[in-house]
Amino acid sequence: MANYDQLMILKQGSEAWNKWRKDHPFEKVGFRGEDLNRINLAGADLRGVDLTGTILEYANLRGTNLRYSNLTGANLRSAHLEGSDLEEANLEKAILEGTNLNGSNLRKAN
């Protein structure tokens, strides 16, 4: 379960989230199993975030930093991940049907 305060900041969008991440660089972050359907997080810093089982259908994640993130079993159906950094991300059992990964970095991703 996610930290409620972190989740509320995330739902405000990339600008608010990135500011919070910059101000709290060592705080553990995870949104395991949360419903983030259709969320707009283009350009967000989600580096190293636990997104196991998270619902991200139709989410706008263009240019998002998901490096080292755990997306095991995440639902990314029809999500927009163009130009995102997924280096060393774990995508095991993730649903990627209809997901746009054009120009994304998938180096060493599982």
N, C-alpha and C positions, 0 to 999 in steps of 0.2 A: 504494500500500500504506500502511496506517495505521501510526502509531507504536504499537508494542506496549504501552508503558506507558499511553498515553492510552486505547487500546482496553480494557485491563483495568479502568481507572477507570470508563469509560463503562458497561461491563457490570455494575458494582456498582449502577447505578441513578442516578436523577436527583439525589438528595441528595449523593452522593459526587461526581458529575460537576459539579454546580453549584458546589460548594465549590472543586473544582480549578480551574474556569473563573474564579472570583472571584480565586483566588490567582495565576493565570497569564493575565491579561487580554490579553497581547500575543503569546502563543504561537500559532503556526500550527497549525490543527487540520483533519484530514481523515480520512475513513473510506471512501475511494473503493473500491468493489467489495466491501466487507466483507459477510458474511452476519450480519445482525442480526434475523433472522426471529424474530418473537414477543417481541422485547425490550420491556421496560416502561421507557419514558423520559418518562412523563407529567410535564409541567412542566419539562423539561430546557431548558437554555440551549444551543441548537445554532445560535445566530446566526452566520451567515457560514461555516458548516462545509461542506466539500466532501464531499457524499454521492453523487457521481456513480456510477451503477451499483450502488449499495448495495441489498441485499435487506432490505426492511423489511416483508415480508408479515406481516399480523396484528399488527403492532407497536402498542403503546399509546403514542401521541404526543399524547394529550389535553393541551391547554394549553401545548404546547411552543413555544418561540421558535425559529422557523426563518427568521427575517427574513434576507434576503440570502444564504441558503444555496443551494448548487448541488445540485439533485436531478435533474439531467439523466440520463435513462435509469434512474432508481431504480425498484425494484419496490415499490410501496406498496399492492399488492393487499390489500383487506380490512383496511387499517390504520385505526386510530382517530385522527383528527386534529381532533376536535371542539374548537372554541375555540382552535385554534393560530394563531400569527402567521406567515403565509407572505408577508408584504409583500416585494415585489421578489425573491422566490425564483424560481429557474429550474426549472421543472417540464417542460421540453422533453423529449418522448419518455418521460416517466415513465408507469408503469403505475398507473392510478388506479381500476381496476375494483373496485367494491364498497367503495371508500374512503369513510369518513364525514368530510365536511368541514363539517358543520353548525356555524355560528357562527364559522367561521375567517375570518381577514383575508387576502384574496387580492389586496389592492390592489397594482397594478402588477406582479403576478406574471406570469411568462412561462409 
